[in-house]
């Protein structure tokens, strides 16, 4: 699925909660849940991805995941 696009929809409240969670991580390099709303947004996104993605249910999932990680990492140059 290298060139495929996946779209996730968030309402404005979910987007704001996710923004705060990601901003905090960006500033501290620590992933911590500070409010149950953050956990809810992450769970909802996981459920949406489960409905969208096929790879996690493929027997070659580990290879798909490694290829996706390799393609997504920042280059070391």
mmCIF file of the N, C-alpha and C atoms, coordinates in Angstrom:
data_MODEL
# 
_entry.id   MODEL 
# 
loop_
_atom_site.group_PDB 
_atom_site.id 
_atom_site.type_symbol 
_atom_site.label_atom_id 
_atom_site.label_alt_id 
_atom_site.label_comp_id 
_atom_site.label_asym_id 
_atom_site.label_entity_id 
_atom_site.label_seq_id 
_atom_site.pdbx_PDB_ins_code 
_atom_site.Cartn_x 
_atom_site.Cartn_y 
_atom_site.Cartn_z 
_atom_site.occupancy 
_atom_site.B_iso_or_equiv 
_atom_site.pdbx_formal_charge 
_atom_site.auth_seq_id 
_atom_site.auth_comp_id 
_atom_site.auth_asym_id 
_atom_site.auth_atom_id 
_atom_site.pdbx_PDB_model_num 
ATOM 1   N N  . UNK A 1 1  ? 0.819   -1.186  0.000  1.00 0.00 ? 1  UNK A N  1 
ATOM 2   C CA . UNK A 1 1  ? 0.000   0.000   0.000  1.00 0.00 ? 1  UNK A CA 1 
ATOM 3   C C  . UNK A 1 1  ? 0.867   1.256   0.000  1.00 0.00 ? 1  UNK A C  1 
ATOM 4   N N  . UNK A 1 2  ? 2.005   1.277   -0.691 1.00 0.00 ? 2  UNK A N  1 
ATOM 5   C CA . UNK A 1 2  ? 2.968   2.377   -0.596 1.00 0.00 ? 2  UNK A CA 1 
ATOM 6   C C  . UNK A 1 2  ? 2.427   3.741   -1.003 1.00 0.00 ? 2  UNK A C  1 
ATOM 7   N N  . UNK A 1 3  ? 1.620   3.826   -2.041 1.00 0.00 ? 3  UNK A N  1 
ATOM 8   C CA . UNK A 1 3  ? 1.163   5.133   -2.497 1.00 0.00 ? 3  UNK A CA 1 
ATOM 9   C C  . UNK A 1 3  ? -0.277  5.426   -2.106 1.00 0.00 ? 3  UNK A C  1 
ATOM 10  N N  . UNK A 1 4  ? -0.863  4.565   -1.321 1.00 0.00 ? 4  UNK A N  1 
ATOM 11  C CA . UNK A 1 4  ? -2.252  4.755   -0.918 1.00 0.00 ? 4  UNK A CA 1 
ATOM 12  C C  . UNK A 1 4  ? -2.344  5.850   0.141  1.00 0.00 ? 4  UNK A C  1 
ATOM 13  N N  . UNK A 1 5  ? -3.462  6.508   0.168  1.00 0.00 ? 5  UNK A N  1 
ATOM 14  C CA . UNK A 1 5  ? -3.733  7.532   1.167  1.00 0.00 ? 5  UNK A CA 1 
ATOM 15  C C  . UNK A 1 5  ? -4.804  7.006   2.113  1.00 0.00 ? 5  UNK A C  1 
ATOM 16  N N  . UNK A 1 6  ? -4.601  7.233   3.389  1.00 0.00 ? 6  UNK A N  1 
ATOM 17  C CA . UNK A 1 6  ? -5.587  6.858   4.401  1.00 0.00 ? 6  UNK A CA 1 
ATOM 18  C C  . UNK A 1 6  ? -6.064  8.141   5.052  1.00 0.00 ? 6  UNK A C  1 
ATOM 19  N N  . UNK A 1 7  ? -7.356  8.322   5.108  1.00 0.00 ? 7  UNK A N  1 
ATOM 20  C CA . UNK A 1 7  ? -7.925  9.514   5.727  1.00 0.00 ? 7  UNK A CA 1 
ATOM 21  C C  . UNK A 1 7  ? -8.641  9.135   7.010  1.00 0.00 ? 7  UNK A C  1 
ATOM 22  N N  . UNK A 1 8  ? -8.343  9.865   8.065  1.00 0.00 ? 8  UNK A N  1 
ATOM 23  C CA . UNK A 1 8  ? -9.035  9.715   9.344  1.00 0.00 ? 8  UNK A CA 1 
ATOM 24  C C  . UNK A 1 8  ? -9.773  11.018  9.616  1.00 0.00 ? 8  UNK A C  1 
ATOM 25  N N  . UNK A 1 9  ? -10.993 10.906  10.065 1.00 0.00 ? 9  UNK A N  1 
ATOM 26  C CA . UNK A 1 9  ? -11.759 12.106  10.373 1.00 0.00 ? 9  UNK A CA 1 
ATOM 27  C C  . UNK A 1 9  ? -11.823 12.319  11.878 1.00 0.00 ? 9  UNK A C  1 
ATOM 28  N N  . UNK A 1 10 ? -11.597 13.562  12.286 1.00 0.00 ? 10 UNK A N  1 
ATOM 29  C CA . UNK A 1 10 ? -11.709 13.967  13.683 1.00 0.00 ? 10 UNK A CA 1 
ATOM 30  C C  . UNK A 1 10 ? -12.629 15.171  13.745 1.00 0.00 ? 10 UNK A C  1 
ATOM 31  N N  . UNK A 1 11 ? -13.431 15.243  14.803 1.00 0.00 ? 11 UNK A N  1 
ATOM 32  C CA . UNK A 1 11 ? -14.172 16.484  14.970 1.00 0.00 ? 11 UNK A CA 1 
ATOM 33  C C  . UNK A 1 11 ? -13.217 17.510  15.593 1.00 0.00 ? 11 UNK A C  1 
ATOM 34  N N  . UNK A 1 12 ? -13.639 18.732  15.714 1.00 0.00 ? 12 UNK A N  1 
ATOM 35  C CA . UNK A 1 12 ? -12.726 19.791  16.171 1.00 0.00 ? 12 UNK A CA 1 
ATOM 36  C C  . UNK A 1 12 ? -12.263 19.562  17.614 1.00 0.00 ? 12 UNK A C  1 
ATOM 37  N N  . UNK A 1 13 ? -13.102 18.995  18.460 1.00 0.00 ? 13 UNK A N  1 
ATOM 38  C CA . UNK A 1 13 ? -12.682 18.703  19.836 1.00 0.00 ? 13 UNK A CA 1 
ATOM 39  C C  . UNK A 1 13 ? -11.605 17.619  19.847 1.00 0.00 ? 13 UNK A C  1 
ATOM 40  N N  . UNK A 1 14 ? -11.824 16.539  19.087 1.00 0.00 ? 14 UNK A N  1 
ATOM 41  C CA . UNK A 1 14 ? -10.837 15.467  19.011 1.00 0.00 ? 14 UNK A CA 1 
ATOM 42  C C  . UNK A 1 14 ? -9.514  15.982  18.454 1.00 0.00 ? 14 UNK A C  1 
ATOM 43  N N  . UNK A 1 15 ? -9.594  16.832  17.435 1.00 0.00 ? 15 UNK A N  1 
ATOM 44  C CA . UNK A 1 15 ? -8.382  17.382  16.830 1.00 0.00 ? 15 UNK A CA 1 
ATOM 45  C C  . UNK A 1 15 ? -7.605  18.223  17.838 1.00 0.00 ? 15 UNK A C  1 
ATOM 46  N N  . UNK A 1 16 ? -8.293  19.013  18.631 1.00 0.00 ? 16 UNK A N  1 
ATOM 47  C CA . UNK A 1 16 ? -7.626  19.842  19.630 1.00 0.00 ? 16 UNK A CA 1 
ATOM 48  C C  . UNK A 1 16 ? -6.970  18.981  20.713 1.00 0.00 ? 16 UNK A C  1 
ATOM 49  N N  . UNK A 1 17 ? -7.666  17.948  21.167 1.00 0.00 ? 17 UNK A N  1 
ATOM 50  C CA . UNK A 1 17 ? -7.111  17.043  22.170 1.00 0.00 ? 17 UNK A CA 1 
ATOM 51  C C  . UNK A 1 17 ? -5.883  16.331  21.603 1.00 0.00 ? 17 UNK A C  1 
ATOM 52  N N  . UNK A 1 18 ? -5.970  15.852  20.360 1.00 0.00 ? 18 UNK A N  1 
ATOM 53  C CA . UNK A 1 18 ? -4.833  15.180  19.729 1.00 0.00 ? 18 UNK A CA 1 
ATOM 54  C C  . UNK A 1 18 ? -3.666  16.145  19.523 1.00 0.00 ? 18 UNK A C  1 
ATOM 55  N N  . UNK A 1 19 ? -3.959  17.371  19.121 1.00 0.00 ? 19 UNK A N  1 
ATOM 56  C CA . UNK A 1 19 ? -2.912  18.373  18.954 1.00 0.00 ? 19 UNK A CA 1 
ATOM 57  C C  . UNK A 1 19 ? -2.145  18.591  20.253 1.00 0.00 ? 19 UNK A C  1 
ATOM 58  N N  . UNK A 1 20 ? -2.867  18.723  21.353 1.00 0.00 ? 20 UNK A N  1 
ATOM 59  C CA . UNK A 1 20 ? -2.214  18.940  22.655 1.00 0.00 ? 20 UNK A CA 1 
ATOM 60  C C  . UNK A 1 20 ? -1.342  17.745  23.026 1.00 0.00 ? 20 UNK A C  1 
ATOM 61  N N  . UNK A 1 21 ? -1.856  16.547  22.829 1.00 0.00 ? 21 UNK A N  1 
ATOM 62  C CA . UNK A 1 21 ? -1.116  15.324  23.139 1.00 0.00 ? 21 UNK A CA 1 
ATOM 63  C C  . UNK A 1 21 ? 0.180   15.266  22.322 1.00 0.00 ? 21 UNK A C  1 
ATOM 64  N N  . UNK A 1 22 ? 0.076   15.500  21.011 1.00 0.00 ? 22 UNK A N  1 
ATOM 65  C CA . UNK A 1 22 ? 1.251   15.432  20.141 1.00 0.00 ? 22 UNK A CA 1 
ATOM 66  C C  . UNK A 1 22 ? 2.227   16.576  20.398 1.00 0.00 ? 22 UNK A C  1 
ATOM 67  N N  . UNK A 1 23 ? 1.715   17.750  20.694 1.00 0.00 ? 23 UNK A N  1 
ATOM 68  C CA . UNK A 1 23 ? 2.581   18.890  21.001 1.00 0.00 ? 23 UNK A CA 1 
ATOM 69  C C  . UNK A 1 23 ? 3.383   18.636  22.265 1.00 0.00 ? 23 UNK A C  1 
ATOM 70  N N  . UNK A 1 24 ? 2.719   18.083  23.265 1.00 0.00 ? 24 UNK A N  1 
ATOM 71  C CA . UNK A 1 24 ? 3.399   17.761  24.512 1.00 0.00 ? 24 UNK A CA 1 
ATOM 72  C C  . UNK A 1 24 ? 4.518   16.749  24.256 1.00 0.00 ? 24 UNK A C  1 
ATOM 73  N N  . UNK A 1 25 ? 4.230   15.740  23.437 1.00 0.00 ? 25 UNK A N  1 
ATOM 74  C CA . UNK A 1 25 ? 5.258   14.754  23.089 1.00 0.00 ? 25 UNK A CA 1 
ATOM 75  C C  . UNK A 1 25 ? 6.408   15.412  22.334 1.00 0.00 ? 25 UNK A C  1 
ATOM 76  N N  . UNK A 1 26 ? 6.085   16.285  21.402 1.00 0.00 ? 26 UNK A N  1 
ATOM 77  C CA . UNK A 1 26 ? 7.103   16.976  20.609 1.00 0.00 ? 26 UNK A CA 1 
ATOM 78  C C  . UNK A 1 26 ? 8.031   17.800  21.493 1.00 0.00 ? 26 UNK A C  1 
ATOM 79  N N  . UNK A 1 27 ? 7.485   18.359  22.541 1.00 0.00 ? 27 UNK A N  1 
ATOM 80  C CA . UNK A 1 27 ? 8.284   19.200  23.446 1.00 0.00 ? 27 UNK A CA 1 
ATOM 81  C C  . UNK A 1 27 ? 9.043   18.413  24.506 1.00 0.00 ? 27 UNK A C  1 
ATOM 82  N N  . UNK A 1 28 ? 8.547   17.219  24.873 1.00 0.00 ? 28 UNK A N  1 
ATOM 83  C CA . UNK A 1 28 ? 9.145   16.501  25.994 1.00 0.00 ? 28 UNK A CA 1 
ATOM 84  C C  . UNK A 1 28 ? 9.731   15.139  25.633 1.00 0.00 ? 28 UNK A C  1 
ATOM 85  N N  . UNK A 1 29 ? 9.420   14.618  24.458 1.00 0.00 ? 29 UNK A N  1 
ATOM 86  C CA . UNK A 1 29 ? 9.807   13.253  24.060 1.00 0.00 ? 29 UNK A CA 1 
ATOM 87  C C  . UNK A 1 29 ? 9.247   12.201  25.014 1.00 0.00 ? 29 UNK A C  1 
ATOM 88  N N  . UNK A 1 30 ? 8.144   12.501  25.670 1.00 0.00 ? 30 UNK A N  1 
ATOM 89  C CA . UNK A 1 30 ? 7.476   11.558  26.563 1.00 0.00 ? 30 UNK A CA 1 
ATOM 90  C C  . UNK A 1 30 ? 6.017   11.427  26.149 1.00 0.00 ? 30 UNK A C  1 
ATOM 91  N N  . UNK A 1 31 ? 5.590   10.182  25.960 1.00 0.00 ? 31 UNK A N  1 
ATOM 92  C CA . UNK A 1 31 ? 4.191   9.919   25.653 1.00 0.00 ? 31 UNK A CA 1 
ATOM 93  C C  . UNK A 1 31 ? 3.463   9.608   26.951 1.00 0.00 ? 31 UNK A C  1 
ATOM 94  N N  . UNK A 1 32 ? 2.693   10.565  27.417 1.00 0.00 ? 32 UNK A N  1 
ATOM 95  C CA . UNK A 1 32 ? 1.923   10.377  28.645 1.00 0.00 ? 32 UNK A CA 1 
ATOM 96  C C  . UNK A 1 32 ? 0.488   10.830  28.413 1.00 0.00 ? 32 UNK A C  1 
ATOM 97  N N  . UNK A 1 33 ? -0.426  10.079  28.975 1.00 0.00 ? 33 UNK A N  1 
ATOM 98  C CA . UNK A 1 33 ? -1.836  10.453  28.925 1.00 0.00 ? 33 UNK A CA 1 
ATOM 99  C C  . UNK A 1 33 ? -2.107  11.325  30.141 1.00 0.00 ? 33 UNK A C  1 
ATOM 100 N N  . UNK A 1 34 ? -2.481  12.573  29.898 1.00 0.00 ? 34 UNK A N  1 
ATOM 101 C CA . UNK A 1 34 ? -2.770  13.487  31.009 1.00 0.00 ? 34 UNK A CA 1 
ATOM 102 C C  . UNK A 1 34 ? -4.262  13.640  31.260 1.00 0.00 ? 34 UNK A C  1 
ATOM 103 N N  . UNK A 1 35 ? -5.080  13.160  30.327 1.00 0.00 ? 35 UNK A N  1 
ATOM 104 C CA . UNK A 1 35 ? -6.519  13.278  30.483 1.00 0.00 ? 35 UNK A CA 1 
ATOM 105 C C  . UNK A 1 35 ? -7.161  12.103  29.758 1.00 0.00 ? 35 UNK A C  1 
ATOM 106 N N  . UNK A 1 36 ? -8.243  11.539  30.305 1.00 0.00 ? 36 UNK A N  1 
ATOM 107 C CA . UNK A 1 36 ? -8.903  10.417  29.642 1.00 0.00 ? 36 UNK A CA 1 
ATOM 108 C C  . UNK A 1 36 ? -9.345  10.722  28.201 1.00 0.00 ? 36 UNK A C  1 
ATOM 109 N N  . UNK A 1 37 ? -9.559  11.982  27.891 1.00 0.00 ? 37 UNK A N  1 
ATOM 110 C CA . UNK A 1 37 ? -9.947  12.349  26.525 1.00 0.00 ? 37 UNK A CA 1 
ATOM 111 C C  . UNK A 1 37 ? -8.848  11.985  25.526 1.00 0.00 ? 37 UNK A C  1 
ATOM 112 N N  . UNK A 1 38 ? -7.587  12.101  25.950 1.00 0.00 ? 38 UNK A N  1 
ATOM 113 C CA . UNK A 1 38 ? -6.473  11.740  25.067 1.00 0.00 ? 38 UNK A CA 1 
ATOM 114 C C  . UNK A 1 38 ? -6.505  10.245  24.755 1.00 0.00 ? 38 UNK A C  1 
ATOM 115 N N  . UNK A 1 39 ? -6.749  9.445   25.771 1.00 0.00 ? 39 UNK A N  1 
ATOM 116 C CA . UNK A 1 39 ? -6.841  8.004   25.578 1.00 0.00 ? 39 UNK A CA 1 
ATOM 117 C C  . UNK A 1 39 ? -8.016  7.671   24.656 1.00 0.00 ? 39 UNK A C  1 
ATOM 118 N N  . UNK A 1 40 ? -9.137  8.333   24.832 1.00 0.00 ? 40 UNK A N  1 
ATOM 119 C CA . UNK A 1 40 ? -10.313 8.089   24.007 1.00 0.00 ? 40 UNK A CA 1 
ATOM 120 C C  . UNK A 1 40 ? -10.032 8.410   22.542 1.00 0.00 ? 40 UNK A C  1 
ATOM 121 N N  . UNK A 1 41 ? -9.390  9.543   22.279 1.00 0.00 ? 41 UNK A N  1 
ATOM 122 C CA . UNK A 1 41 ? -9.071  9.921   20.899 1.00 0.00 ? 41 UNK A CA 1 
ATOM 123 C C  . UNK A 1 41 ? -8.142  8.877   20.263 1.00 0.00 ? 41 UNK A C  1 
ATOM 124 N N  . UNK A 1 42 ? -7.154  8.421   21.008 1.00 0.00 ? 42 UNK A N  1 
ATOM 125 C CA . UNK A 1 42 ? -6.227  7.412   20.481 1.00 0.00 ? 42 UNK A CA 1 
ATOM 126 C C  . UNK A 1 42 ? -6.946  6.088   20.222 1.00 0.00 ? 42 UNK A C  1 
ATOM 127 N N  . UNK A 1 43 ? -7.804  5.666   21.138 1.00 0.00 ? 43 UNK A N  1 
ATOM 128 C CA . UNK A 1 43 ? -8.575  4.433   20.930 1.00 0.00 ? 43 UNK A CA 1 
ATOM 129 C C  . UNK A 1 43 ? -9.467  4.558   19.696 1.00 0.00 ? 43 UNK A C  1 
ATOM 130 N N  . UNK A 1 44 ? -10.133 5.709   19.562 1.00 0.00 ? 44 UNK A N  1 
ATOM 131 C CA . UNK A 1 44 ? -11.009 5.915   18.403 1.00 0.00 ? 44 UNK A CA 1 
ATOM 132 C C  . UNK A 1 44 ? -10.217 5.860   17.099 1.00 0.00 ? 44 UNK A C  1 
ATOM 133 N N  . UNK A 1 45 ? -9.041  6.469   17.094 1.00 0.00 ? 45 UNK A N  1 
ATOM 134 C CA . UNK A 1 45 ? -8.210  6.438   15.888 1.00 0.00 ? 45 UNK A CA 1 
ATOM 135 C C  . UNK A 1 45 ? -7.764  5.011   15.575 1.00 0.00 ? 45 UNK A C  1 
ATOM 136 N N  . UNK A 1 46 ? -7.413  4.246   16.594 1.00 0.00 ? 46 UNK A N  1 
ATOM 137 C CA . UNK A 1 46 ? -7.017  2.848   16.402 1.00 0.00 ? 46 UNK A CA 1 
ATOM 138 C C  . UNK A 1 46 ? -8.174  2.057   15.790 1.00 0.00 ? 46 UNK A C  1 
ATOM 139 N N  . UNK A 1 47 ? -9.375  2.260   16.300 1.00 0.00 ? 47 UNK A N  1 
ATOM 140 C CA . UNK A 1 47 ? -10.553 1.572   15.750 1.00 0.00 ? 47 UNK A CA 1 
ATOM 141 C C  . UNK A 1 47 ? -10.775 1.952   14.287 1.00 0.00 ? 47 UNK A C  1 
ATOM 142 N N  . UNK A 1 48 ? -10.621 3.224   13.976 1.00 0.00 ? 48 UNK A N  1 
ATOM 143 C CA . UNK A 1 48 ? -10.784 3.672   12.592 1.00 0.00 ? 48 UNK A CA 1 
ATOM 144 C C  . UNK A 1 48 ? -9.734  3.033   11.687 1.00 0.00 ? 48 UNK A C  1 
ATOM 145 N N  . UNK A 1 49 ? -8.503  2.934   12.173 1.00 0.00 ? 49 UNK A N  1 
ATOM 146 C CA . UNK A 1 49 ? -7.445  2.300   11.382 1.00 0.00 ? 49 UNK A CA 1 
ATOM 147 C C  . UNK A 1 49 ? -7.718  0.809   11.189 1.00 0.00 ? 49 UNK A C  1 
ATOM 148 N N  . UNK A 1 50 ? -8.237  0.144   12.213 1.00 0.00 ? 50 UNK A N  1 
ATOM 149 C CA . UNK A 1 50 ? -8.583  -1.271  12.083 1.00 0.00 ? 50 UNK A CA 1 
ATOM 150 C C  . UNK A 1 50 ? -9.630  -1.489  11.000 1.00 0.00 ? 50 UNK A C  1 
ATOM 151 N N  . UNK A 1 51 ? -10.546 -0.536  10.847 1.00 0.00 ? 51 UNK A N  1 
ATOM 152 C CA . UNK A 1 51 ? -11.583 -0.642  9.823  1.00 0.00 ? 51 UNK A CA 1 
ATOM 153 C C  . UNK A 1 51 ? -11.043 -0.352  8.431  1.00 0.00 ? 51 UNK A C  1 
ATOM 154 N N  . UNK A 1 52 ? -9.921  0.375   8.349  1.00 0.00 ? 52 UNK A N  1 
ATOM 155 C CA . UNK A 1 52 ? -9.388  0.848   7.077  1.00 0.00 ? 52 UNK A CA 1 
ATOM 156 C C  . UNK A 1 52 ? -8.262  -0.023  6.532  1.00 0.00 ? 52 UNK A C  1 
ATOM 157 N N  . UNK A 1 53 ? -7.353  -0.435  7.411  1.00 0.00 ? 53 UNK A N  1 
ATOM 158 C CA . UNK A 1 53 ? -6.151  -1.137  6.968  1.00 0.00 ? 53 UNK A CA 1 
ATOM 159 C C  . UNK A 1 53 ? -6.395  -2.634  6.780  1.00 0.00 ? 53 UNK A C  1 
ATOM 160 N N  . UNK A 1 54 ? -5.706  -3.198  5.815  1.00 0.00 ? 54 UNK A N  1 
ATOM 161 C CA . UNK A 1 54 ? -5.766  -4.629  5.545  1.00 0.00 ? 54 UNK A CA 1 
ATOM 162 C C  . UNK A 1 54 ? -4.512  -5.319  6.075  1.00 0.00 ? 54 UNK A C  1 
ATOM 163 N N  . UNK A 1 55 ? -3.373  -4.657  5.993  1.00 0.00 ? 55 UNK A N  1 
ATOM 164 C CA . UNK A 1 55 ? -2.073  -5.248  6.347  1.00 0.00 ? 55 UNK A CA 1 
ATOM 165 C C  . UNK A 1 55 ? -2.015  -5.882  7.734  1.00 0.00 ? 55 UNK A C  1 
ATOM 166 N N  . UNK A 1 56 ? -2.601  -5.281  8.778  1.00 0.00 ? 56 UNK A N  1 
ATOM 167 C CA . UNK A 1 56 ? -2.486  -5.896  10.102 1.00 0.00 ? 56 UNK A CA 1 
ATOM 168 C C  . UNK A 1 56 ? -3.075  -7.302  10.189 1.00 0.00 ? 56 UNK A C  1 
ATOM 169 N N  . UNK A 1 57 ? -3.924  -7.656  9.246  1.00 0.00 ? 57 UNK A N  1 
ATOM 170 C CA . UNK A 1 57 ? -4.576  -8.961  9.275  1.00 0.00 ? 57 UNK A CA 1 
ATOM 171 C C  . UNK A 1 57 ? -3.956  -9.938  8.281  1.00 0.00 ? 57 UNK A C  1 
ATOM 172 N N  . UNK A 1 58 ? -2.857  -9.526  7.660  1.00 0.00 ? 58 UNK A N  1 
ATOM 173 C CA . UNK A 1 58 ? -2.148  -10.358 6.693  1.00 0.00 ? 58 UNK A CA 1 
ATOM 174 C C  . UNK A 1 58 ? -1.076  -11.165 7.418  1.00 0.00 ? 58 UNK A C  1 
ATOM 175 N N  . UNK A 1 59 ? -0.828  -12.378 6.960  1.00 0.00 ? 59 UNK A N  1 
ATOM 176 C CA . UNK A 1 59 ? 0.201   -13.208 7.604  1.00 0.00 ? 59 UNK A CA 1 
ATOM 177 C C  . UNK A 1 59 ? 1.598   -12.611 7.448  1.00 0.00 ? 59 UNK A C  1 
ATOM 178 N N  . UNK A 1 60 ? 1.782   -11.701 6.504  1.00 0.00 ? 60 UNK A N  1 
ATOM 179 C CA . UNK A 1 60 ? 3.076   -11.044 6.286  1.00 0.00 ? 60 UNK A CA 1 
ATOM 180 C C  . UNK A 1 60 ? 3.134   -9.677  6.959  1.00 0.00 ? 60 UNK A C  1 
ATOM 181 N N  . UNK A 1 61 ? 2.321   -9.478  7.973  1.00 0.00 ? 61 UNK A N  1 
ATOM 182 C CA . UNK A 1 61 ? 2.240   -8.182  8.646  1.00 0.00 ? 61 UNK A CA 1 
ATOM 183 C C  . UNK A 1 61 ? 3.601   -7.660  9.092  1.00 0.00 ? 61 UNK A C  1 
ATOM 184 N N  . UNK A 1 62 ? 4.436   -8.510  9.677  1.00 0.00 ? 62 UNK A N  1 
ATOM 185 C CA . UNK A 1 62 ? 5.741   -8.061  10.176 1.00 0.00 ? 62 UNK A CA 1 
ATOM 186 C C  . UNK A 1 62 ? 6.582   -7.470  9.046  1.00 0.00 ? 62 UNK A C  1 
ATOM 187 N N  . UNK A 1 63 ? 6.526   -8.083  7.882  1.00 0.00 ? 63 UNK A N  1 
ATOM 188 C CA . UNK A 1 63 ? 7.285   -7.561  6.736  1.00 0.00 ? 63 UNK A CA 1 
ATOM 189 C C  . UNK A 1 63 ? 6.684   -6.245  6.243  1.00 0.00 ? 63 UNK A C  1 
ATOM 190 N N  . UNK A 1 64 ? 5.352   -6.161  6.205  1.00 0.00 ? 64 UNK A N  1 
ATOM 191 C CA . UNK A 1 64 ? 4.705   -4.910  5.803  1.00 0.00 ? 64 UNK A CA 1 
ATOM 192 C C  . UNK A 1 64 ? 5.065   -3.788  6.770  1.00 0.00 ? 64 UNK A C  1 
ATOM 193 N N  . UNK A 1 65 ? 5.059   -4.099  8.056  1.00 0.00 ? 65 UNK A N  1 
ATOM 194 C CA . UNK A 1 65 ? 5.377   -3.094  9.068  1.00 0.00 ? 65 UNK A CA 1 
ATOM 195 C C  . UNK A 1 65 ? 6.819   -2.626  8.930  1.00 0.00 ? 65 UNK A C  1 
ATOM 196 N N  . UNK A 1 66 ? 7.744   -3.540  8.751  1.00 0.00 ? 66 UNK A N  1 
ATOM 197 C CA . UNK A 1 66 ? 9.153   -3.147  8.601  1.00 0.00 ? 66 UNK A CA 1 
ATOM 198 C C  . UNK A 1 66 ? 9.359   -2.293  7.356  1.00 0.00 ? 66 UNK A C  1 
ATOM 199 N N  . UNK A 1 67 ? 8.714   -2.655  6.258  1.00 0.00 ? 67 UNK A N  1 
ATOM 200 C CA . UNK A 1 67 ? 8.824   -1.861  5.032  1.00 0.00 ? 67 UNK A CA 1 
ATOM 201 C C  . UNK A 1 67 ? 8.234   -0.460  5.248  1.00 0.00 ? 67 UNK A C  1 
ATOM 202 N N  . UNK A 1 68 ? 7.118   -0.379  5.942  1.00 0.00 ? 68 UNK A N  1 
ATOM 203 C CA . UNK A 1 68 ? 6.495   0.925   6.209  1.00 0.00 ? 68 UNK A CA 1 
ATOM 204 C C  . UNK A 1 68 ? 7.376   1.763   7.122  1.00 0.00 ? 68 UNK A C  1 
ATOM 205 N N  . UNK A 1 69 ? 7.977   1.137   8.116  1.00 0.00 ? 69 UNK A N  1 
ATOM 206 C CA . UNK A 1 69 ? 8.886   1.874   9.005  1.00 0.00 ? 69 UNK A CA 1 
ATOM 207 C C  . UNK A 1 69 ? 10.095  2.382   8.234  1.00 0.00 ? 69 UNK A C  1 
ATOM 208 N N  . UNK A 1 70 ? 10.671  1.546   7.405  1.00 0.00 ? 70 UNK A N  1 
ATOM 209 C CA . UNK A 1 70 ? 11.829  1.946   6.599  1.00 0.00 ? 70 UNK A CA 1 
ATOM 210 C C  . UNK A 1 70 ? 11.500  3.109   5.673  1.00 0.00 ? 70 UNK A C  1 
ATOM 211 N N  . UNK A 1 71 ? 10.319  3.056   5.082  1.00 0.00 ? 71 UNK A N  1 
ATOM 212 C CA . UNK A 1 71 ? 9.910   4.119   4.164  1.00 0.00 ? 71 UNK A CA 1 
ATOM 213 C C  . UNK A 1 71 ? 9.576   5.411   4.879  1.00 0.00 ? 71 UNK A C  1 
ATOM 214 N N  . UNK A 1 72 ? 9.241   5.340   6.149  1.00 0.00 ? 72 UNK A N  1 
ATOM 215 C CA . UNK A 1 72 ? 8.786   6.507   6.901  1.00 0.00 ? 72 UNK A CA 1 
ATOM 216 C C  . UNK A 1 72 ? 9.878   7.183   7.708  1.00 0.00 ? 72 UNK A C  1 
ATOM 217 N N  . UNK A 1 73 ? 10.916  6.439   8.076  1.00 0.00 ? 73 UNK A N  1 
ATOM 218 C CA . UNK A 1 73 ? 11.993  7.013   8.903  1.00 0.00 ? 73 UNK A CA 1 
ATOM 219 C C  . UNK A 1 73 ? 12.651  8.205   8.217  1.00 0.00 ? 73 UNK A C  1 
ATOM 220 N N  . UNK A 1 74 ? 13.146  9.141   9.040  1.00 0.00 ? 74 UNK A N  1 
ATOM 221 C CA . UNK A 1 74 ? 13.971  10.222  8.522  1.00 0.00 ? 74 UNK A CA 1 
ATOM 222 C C  . UNK A 1 74 ? 15.279  9.610   8.036  1.00 0.00 ? 74 UNK A C  1 
ATOM 223 N N  . UNK A 1 75 ? 15.815  10.145  6.945  1.00 0.00 ? 75 UNK A N  1 
ATOM 224 C CA . UNK A 1 75 ? 17.091  9.639   6.451  1.00 0.00 ? 75 UNK A CA 1 
ATOM 225 C C  . UNK A 1 75 ? 18.212  10.138  7.353  1.00 0.00 ? 75 UNK A C  1 
ATOM 226 N N  . UNK A 1 76 ? 19.301  9.384   7.403  1.00 0.00 ? 76 UNK A N  1 
ATOM 227 C CA . UNK A 1 76 ? 20.422  9.758   8.254  1.00 0.00 ? 76 UNK A CA 1 
ATOM 228 C C  . UNK A 1 76 ? 21.456  10.521  7.436  1.00 0.00 ? 76 UNK A C  1 
ATOM 229 N N  . UNK A 1 77 ? 21.089  11.564  6.809  1.00 0.00 ? 77 UNK A N  1 
ATOM 230 C CA . UNK A 1 77 ? 22.057  12.257  5.984  1.00 0.00 ? 77 UNK A CA 1 
ATOM 231 C C  . UNK A 1 77 ? 22.014  13.659  6.153  1.00 0.00 ? 77 UNK A C  1 
# 
